[in-house]
Amino acid sequence: MQHFFRDNEIVLVTSALQGVTDELLACAKKAATDGNVSEAIEFMERITDRHNQAIADAIKDPEIAKEVSETISGKLSELEKAYIGICYLGELTARSLDYISSYGEQLAAPILSGVLRDMGIPSRHFTGSEAGIVTDSNYGDSRPLEKTYSQIPQRLLPLNGVPVVTGFIAKDEKGTITTLGRGGSDLSASLIGAAIDADEIWFWKETSGIMTTDPKIVPEAKSIPAISYLEAMELSNFGAKVLHPRAIEPAIRKGIPVRVKCTFDPDIPGTQIVHDDVPKADVIKAVTLHKNVALLNISGAGQQGHLPLWPKRG
């Protein structure tokens, strides 16, 4: 990792530890349905153990590890109180779901920042809102407001070190936690990259770039070396899960090249996403898939220019 920091000024945007967001939401829904406080507390113990183990595995300096552990402990205490409240209320709103799901990233960012400091790299962690991201109040799939682009450089650029920012989460103008939709860490990274006029925006993924199709379905799928902004957006909108569908929009705004890299093999070039159309060596560049979709073709007299009327089930 250190060679990436040697000659570059970098902002890191982090997701939650793998699977944590799904677990947080599943526990919240179960707490609202069953109201079982003991089960919620048992879940919190498992989440606590997992993050404490991550600290122990990744941070060797005992002082840094202690500081990160104390930060994490405070976050976990807030989360446990929220779960207990959900158990007693027996309800779960979209606003509450955003609050709960935000903790995956809030727990991960201090750990990653601590890892950098353990490596001798100055760092500080920020929530998305602390970094300057402000959204509307559409909980679960919020949209960033224009002021985001001016606030981010004011918050991050003066820092002497590497900012580690929580992806996926922000706050609205009332100060309430919001989320950018599943996979929203991509959008957070793109927003920050555009706001600070980054040279490039890199997305780190499990695959070796944007693939010709889903490698879980077709093992022979290959990485696409280069692709245009428009092509990448179309692939995301039509089933390619490698990027958040809106992740390219801020990069397009500033004309910033985007690269999709492989977490497990950083030396692989990955896929570069650029403004200009990339010459096509083949007729078809990639194939995507939407599962469980039915297409109905309705024709007949009087249908032209009218939306179909669906019969009500009695």
FIVEXVO-336875 format. One line per 5 residues: number of its first residue (from 1); their letters; for each residue x, y negated, z of C-alpha. Coordinates in steps of 0.001 Angstrom, whole numbers, plus 500000, padded with zeros to 6 digits. Example, Ala and Ser with C-alpha at 12.3 -4.5 7.8 and 13.67 -1.06 7.14 Angstrom:
BEGIN
1 = AS = 512300,504500,507800  513670,501060,507140
REM end
This chain:
BEGIN
1 = MQHFF = 500000,500000,500000  502794,497591,500855  503960,497106,497250  500557,495577,496407  501178,492874,499011
6 = RDNEI = 504791,492154,498085  504189,489589,495334  500432,488984,495564  497952,487047,497672  495157,489497,498404
11 = VLVTS = 491699,489573,499966  490439,493021,500959  486728,493845,500998  485813,497025,502838  482888,499417,502883
16 = ALQGV = 481856,501546,505851  483585,504841,506594  482262,507518,504265  478671,508502,505024  478296,506189,508028
21 = TDELL = 475686,503870,506480  473438,506815,505601  473802,508160,509148  472986,504769,510689  469804,504457,508641
26 = ACAKK = 468734,508057,509268  469106,507585,513032  467135,504318,512915  464246,505935,511037  464209,508874,513438
31 = AATDG = 464295,506539,516443  461288,504616,515103  459377,507851,514484  460290,509936,517536  461243,507293,520090
36 = NVSEA = 463809,509662,521594  466371,507499,523424  468542,510495,524363  468977,511485,520718  469909,507927,519786
41 = IEFME = 472531,507828,522536  473936,511195,521411  474226,509825,517889  476065,506777,519222  478531,509050,520994
46 = RITDR = 479312,510804,517693  479751,507508,515839  481980,506214,518644  484157,509333,518550  484538,509123,514787
51 = HNQAI = 485701,505508,514793  487969,505989,517795  489556,508914,515976  490053,506729,512900  491858,504174,515076
56 = ADAIK = 494064,506862,516617  494926,508344,513220  495659,505079,511417  497172,502685,513987  500376,503583,515822
61 = DPEIA = 501057,500381,517765  499295,500853,521143  498580,497134,521633  496975,496765,518216  495048,500015,518694
66 = KEVSE = 493751,498794,522076  492663,495447,520628  490829,497110,517729  489223,499631,520071  487876,496834,522288
71 = TISGK = 486414,495054,519258  484788,498268,518072  483431,498966,521555  481634,495619,521608  480051,496299,518214
76 = LSELE = 478959,499778,519286  477345,498383,522429  475278,495974,520289  474256,498819,517990  473184,501074,520858
81 = KAYIG = 470944,498334,522272  469336,497958,518845  468604,501691,518646  467069,501737,522112  464883,498781,521150
86 = ICYLG = 463698,500619,518028  462861,503678,520145  460658,501628,522462  459005,499541,519734  458381,502473,517414
91 = ELTAR = 458732,500342,514317  461420,499519,511788  461197,496470,509527  463283,495670,506440  465036,493036,508538
96 = SLDYI = 465864,495629,511211  467183,498050,508586  469587,495384,507328  470753,494723,510877  471383,498412,511556
101 = SSYGE = 473061,499186,508233  475422,496215,508602  477299,497967,511389  479060,500443,509102  481129,497633,507609
106 = QLAAP = 481372,495737,510899  483034,498787,512446  485345,499461,509488  486768,495956,508944  488560,495615,512324
111 = ILSGV = 490167,499025,511789  491474,498163,508316  492746,494794,509525  494463,496581,512414  496120,499006,509994
116 = LRDMG = 497593,496081,508053  498903,494451,511222  500367,497802,512248  502277,497723,508935  503624,494263,509732
121 = IPSRH = 501191,492430,507427  499363,489492,509084  495610,490002,508828  492249,488912,510218  488832,490499,509741
126 = FTGSE = 485681,488593,508736  482042,489488,508320  480599,488524,504955  478847,485529,506496  482011,484404,508309
131 = AGIVT = 483733,484527,504916  481067,482188,503517  478524,484467,501806  474979,483089,502190  471949,484783,500639
136 = DSNYG = 468201,484507,500312  465990,486422,502768  465123,489350,500506  466134,491988,503048  467634,495130,501548
141 = DSRPL = 468559,493515,498229  469433,489888,498883  470884,487476,496334  473795,485123,497052  473083,481392,497050
146 = EKTYS = 475126,478877,495064  476776,477432,498190  478573,480771,498600  481053,479817,495877  482181,476651,497666
151 = QIPQR = 482201,478088,501195  484364,481159,500537  487582,479315,499565  487142,476955,502524  486954,479924,504903
156 = LLPLN = 489541,482306,503417  492251,480395,501560  493715,478570,504608  494413,481913,506331  498084,482850,506614
161 = GVPVV = 497662,486561,506012  495322,489067,504408  491609,488537,505057  489648,491775,505464  485995,491062,504723
166 = TGFIA = 482987,493283,505314  481364,494155,502016  477625,494677,501560  476496,492284,504305  475885,488541,504627
171 = KDEKG = 473426,486182,506349  470586,484026,505102  470257,480314,505836  468468,481096,509110  471483,483110,510299
176 = TITTL = 469779,486502,509968  471835,489442,508704  471055,490491,505135  472440,493165,502817  473200,493067,499100
181 = GRGGS = 471746,496487,498265  473424,499886,498226  476891,499631,496760  476825,495932,497614  480493,495903,498644
186 = DLSAS = 481293,495702,494916  479198,492550,494653  480848,491094,497775  484296,491663,496267  483288,490126,492953
191 = LIGAA = 481750,487096,494681  484912,486490,496676  487160,487034,493662  485180,484537,491608  485033,481988,494433
196 = IDADE = 488807,481964,494978  489601,482128,491224  491410,485447,491563  493657,486665,488750  491925,490054,488844
201 = IWFWK = 489234,491857,490822  489953,495499,491643  487337,498051,492679  488769,501145,494356  486730,504285,493675
206 = ETSGI = 486981,508064,493999  487148,508473,490206  490014,507419,487941  488008,504523,486499  484713,504281,484637
211 = MTTDP = 484155,507726,483163  482668,508769,479831  479933,510469,481859  479317,511747,485396  482283,514050,486227
216 = KIVPE = 480139,515892,488784  477968,517064,485889  480602,517228,483145  484039,518087,484613  485678,517283,481257
221 = AKSIP = 484674,513596,481512  487534,511184,480828  488403,507714,482057  487622,504825,479692  490766,502638,479374
226 = AISYL = 488937,499384,478579  485361,498189,478336  483529,494869,477971  481547,493089,480689  478308,493777,478821
231 = EAMEL = 479053,497472,478386  479933,497848,482076  476697,496123,483128  474639,498320,480825  476263,501477,482172
236 = SNFGA = 475588,500362,485767  471968,499515,485020  471339,502803,483250  472668,505281,485782  476454,505005,486101
241 = KVLHP = 476966,504871,489880  480576,503720,489859  479626,500014,490185  476844,497954,491754  474624,496767,488843
246 = RAIEP = 475227,493084,489707  478919,493414,490553  480159,492067,487230  478053,488876,487231  480396,486686,489362
251 = AIRKG = 483419,487869,487354  481661,486913,484110  480960,483461,485560  484699,482805,485938  485986,485055,483142
256 = IPVRV = 488030,487149,485584  489230,490581,484423  487992,493487,486537  489772,496785,487049  488314,500020,488438
261 = KCTFD = 491097,501954,490194  491384,505377,491825  491791,505359,495603  493566,508714,495604  496032,507893,492793
266 = PDIPG = 496824,504154,492707  499304,504561,489843  496544,505546,487388  495693,502429,485312  491946,503037,485640
271 = TQIVH = 489465,501038,483558  489847,497360,482709  486648,495343,482235  487164,492207,480157  485173,489434,478497
276 = DDVPK = 485847,490251,474872  484346,493265,473175  486776,496165,473173  487312,497840,469774  485503,501154,469711
281 = ADVIK = 487566,504156,468677  484444,506332,468765  480778,505698,468040  479714,506580,471604  481811,505245,474484
286 = AVTLH = 479906,506725,477446  476727,508589,478363  474645,507938,481496  471753,509803,483070  468566,508877,484919
291 = KNVAL = 467110,511900,486716  463425,512583,487381  462102,510086,484845  458968,510709,482781  458296,508828,479542
296 = LNISG = 454638,508398,478575  453747,507293,475055  450136,506056,474938  448537,505186,471623  445056,504614,470317
301 = AGQQG = 442562,501998,469244  442639,498861,471365  446042,499603,472966  448079,497152,470923  449140,494141,472969
306 = HLPLW = 447601,495477,476200  449080,497088,479285  447705,500588,479905  444975,500974,482517  445705,503809,484921
311 = PKRG = 442693,505701,486317  442372,505703,490085  442521,509023,491861  439417,509642,493906
REM end
